[in-house]
Amino acid sequence: MSDMRMANIDKLTLEIEKLLADAEVTGALPQVEDRDASWEVRISDDGLTAYLDMYPAVGNGVSPDPLGICTELEEMGIRRVDRDRVMALVTLCDSGYPASGEDAVVARGVPPESPSPGRIEFLVLMERAKRSEDDEASVDWKNLWLTPSVHEGDVIAKIYPPKEGTDGVDVYGNPLPAASH
């Protein structure tokens, strides 16, 4: 949890304790101060995820405007905004619940895919010939592997060619190059 959030939680805890202490003395809770709903955008360190943290209105405070939020996100340069998710978060906020973390994702980039080297998958058992550890005899490289018996037409291996990596895109629409071999 960020230092800012911890400080806010500590401040909120102190305010609640003060309100409860005052309620014990007077027997009534003080009037709630009206406060509009608020929101903030966070971008993950890798630039692939945009979060919309939302805090509900208090009292007669104004609810968040989903269209206004989407417009501001686009003005911030965030692409691929999930408008339906923004609307769902506003509805949740209007119900009095805050939204943050993985539940508050409103835009995702596309991660780059790393290239993969080619490989061979043997479908028949390929075993090394048994040799004793202290065998001082020269190595017979031709007979180092035991050759399996196969018939014409048997599939003995699958060959997977190397695959190039693909570039990704962050939430701002900037390219994220794939790693090279």
C-alpha positions as CSV (number, residue, x, y, z in Angstrom):
1,M,0.0,0.0,0.0
2,S,1.4,3.4,-0.9
3,D,2.6,5.9,1.8
4,M,-0.1,8.3,0.7
5,R,-2.9,5.8,1.2
6,M,-1.4,4.7,4.6
7,A,-1.3,8.4,5.6
8,N,-5.0,8.8,4.5
9,I,-6.0,5.7,6.4
10,D,-4.2,6.9,9.5
11,K,-5.9,10.3,9.2
12,L,-9.3,8.7,8.6
13,T,-8.8,6.5,11.7
14,L,-8.0,9.5,13.9
15,E,-11.1,11.4,12.5
16,I,-13.4,8.4,13.3
17,E,-12.0,8.1,16.8
18,K,-12.6,11.8,17.4
19,L,-16.2,11.5,16.1
20,L,-16.9,8.5,18.2
21,A,-15.4,10.2,21.3
22,D,-17.6,13.3,20.6
23,A,-20.7,11.0,20.2
24,E,-20.0,9.4,23.6
25,V,-20.0,12.9,25.2
26,T,-23.1,14.4,23.5
27,G,-24.9,11.2,22.6
28,A,-25.3,12.2,18.9
29,L,-23.1,12.0,15.9
30,P,-22.2,15.3,14.2
31,Q,-23.6,16.3,10.8
32,V,-21.9,14.7,7.9
33,E,-20.1,17.1,5.6
34,D,-21.2,16.8,2.0
35,R,-18.4,15.7,-0.3
36,D,-18.4,15.0,-4.0
37,A,-17.3,11.6,-5.4
38,S,-13.6,11.6,-6.5
39,W,-11.4,9.5,-8.6
40,E,-7.8,9.2,-9.6
41,V,-6.0,7.3,-12.4
42,R,-3.0,5.1,-11.8
43,I,-0.8,3.5,-14.4
44,S,1.1,0.3,-13.7
45,D,4.9,0.5,-13.8
46,D,5.1,-1.5,-17.0
47,G,2.5,0.9,-18.6
48,L,0.2,-2.0,-19.5
49,T,-2.7,-1.3,-17.1
50,A,-4.7,1.8,-16.2
51,Y,-6.6,1.8,-12.9
52,L,-9.5,4.1,-12.0
53,D,-9.7,4.4,-8.2
54,M,-13.0,5.8,-7.2
55,Y,-14.3,7.1,-3.9
56,P,-18.1,7.6,-3.3
57,A,-19.8,10.8,-2.6
58,V,-20.7,11.6,1.0
59,G,-24.0,13.2,2.1
60,N,-25.4,15.2,-0.8
61,G,-22.2,15.2,-2.8
62,V,-22.2,14.9,-6.5
63,S,-21.8,11.5,-8.2
64,P,-19.1,10.9,-10.8
65,D,-19.9,11.5,-14.5
66,P,-18.9,8.4,-16.5
67,L,-18.8,10.3,-19.8
68,G,-16.7,13.0,-18.3
69,I,-14.3,10.4,-16.8
70,C,-14.0,8.7,-20.2
71,T,-13.3,12.0,-21.9
72,E,-10.6,12.9,-19.3
73,L,-9.0,9.5,-19.7
74,E,-8.8,10.0,-23.4
75,E,-7.4,13.6,-22.9
76,M,-4.7,12.0,-20.7
77,G,-3.7,10.0,-23.7
78,I,-5.0,6.7,-22.4
79,R,-6.2,4.5,-25.3
80,R,-8.4,1.4,-25.3
81,V,-10.6,2.6,-22.4
82,D,-13.2,0.1,-21.4
83,R,-16.3,2.4,-21.2
84,D,-18.5,-0.4,-19.9
85,R,-16.0,-0.9,-17.0
86,V,-16.0,2.8,-16.3
87,M,-19.8,2.7,-16.1
88,A,-19.8,-0.3,-13.8
89,L,-17.3,1.5,-11.5
90,V,-19.5,4.6,-11.4
91,T,-22.5,2.4,-10.5
92,L,-20.5,0.8,-7.7
93,C,-19.4,4.2,-6.5
94,D,-23.0,5.5,-6.6
95,S,-23.9,2.5,-4.3
96,G,-21.5,3.9,-1.7
97,Y,-18.6,1.5,-2.4
98,P,-15.0,2.6,-3.3
99,A,-13.2,0.9,-6.1
100,S,-9.5,0.2,-6.4
101,G,-6.9,-2.4,-7.3
102,E,-7.6,-5.1,-9.8
103,D,-11.3,-4.4,-9.7
104,A,-10.7,-0.9,-11.0
105,V,-8.9,-1.8,-14.3
106,V,-10.3,0.4,-17.1
107,A,-7.6,0.0,-19.8
108,R,-5.1,-2.7,-20.8
109,G,-2.2,-2.6,-23.2
110,V,-1.0,-5.6,-25.1
111,P,2.2,-7.1,-23.7
112,P,5.0,-7.9,-26.1
113,E,5.6,-11.6,-26.8
114,S,9.2,-12.8,-26.6
115,P,10.6,-14.8,-29.5
116,S,11.0,-18.5,-29.0
117,P,13.9,-20.6,-30.3
118,G,13.2,-23.6,-32.5
119,R,13.2,-27.0,-30.9
120,I,12.8,-30.7,-31.7
121,E,10.4,-32.9,-29.7
122,F,11.3,-36.6,-30.1
123,L,8.3,-38.9,-30.0
124,V,10.4,-42.1,-29.7
125,L,12.6,-42.9,-26.7
126,M,16.1,-41.7,-27.3
127,E,18.5,-43.2,-24.6
128,R,22.2,-42.9,-24.0
129,A,24.1,-46.1,-23.9
130,K,25.1,-47.2,-20.4
131,R,28.8,-46.6,-19.6
132,S,30.4,-47.1,-16.3
133,E,31.7,-44.0,-14.6
134,D,35.3,-45.3,-14.3
135,D,35.4,-46.6,-17.9
136,E,38.8,-45.5,-19.2
137,A,38.1,-46.7,-22.7
138,S,37.8,-44.2,-25.5
139,V,34.2,-43.0,-26.3
140,D,32.5,-44.6,-29.2
141,W,30.6,-41.5,-30.5
142,K,28.8,-43.5,-33.1
143,N,27.2,-45.8,-30.6
144,L,26.7,-43.3,-27.8
145,W,22.9,-43.2,-28.3
146,L,20.7,-46.3,-28.5
147,T,18.8,-46.1,-31.7
148,P,15.2,-47.1,-31.5
149,S,13.5,-49.3,-34.0
150,V,11.0,-47.6,-36.2
151,H,9.0,-48.4,-39.3
152,E,8.6,-46.5,-42.5
153,G,6.0,-43.8,-42.0
154,D,6.3,-43.6,-38.2
155,V,6.5,-40.1,-36.9
156,I,9.6,-40.0,-34.7
157,A,9.8,-36.3,-34.0
158,K,8.1,-32.9,-34.3
159,I,10.1,-29.9,-35.4
160,Y,9.0,-26.5,-34.1
161,P,10.6,-23.7,-36.0
162,P,11.8,-20.5,-34.2
163,K,9.1,-17.9,-33.7
164,E,9.7,-14.2,-33.9
165,G,8.5,-12.0,-31.0
166,T,5.7,-9.6,-31.5
167,D,5.6,-6.0,-30.3
168,G,3.1,-4.9,-27.7
169,V,1.4,-1.5,-27.0
170,D,1.1,0.3,-23.7
171,V,-2.1,2.0,-22.5
172,Y,-1.0,5.2,-24.2
173,G,-0.7,3.5,-27.6
174,N,3.1,3.6,-27.5
175,P,4.8,0.5,-29.0
176,L,6.6,-1.9,-26.7
177,P,9.3,-3.7,-28.7
178,A,9.6,-7.5,-28.3
179,A,12.9,-8.8,-27.0
180,S,15.4,-9.9,-29.6
181,H,17.1,-13.3,-29.8
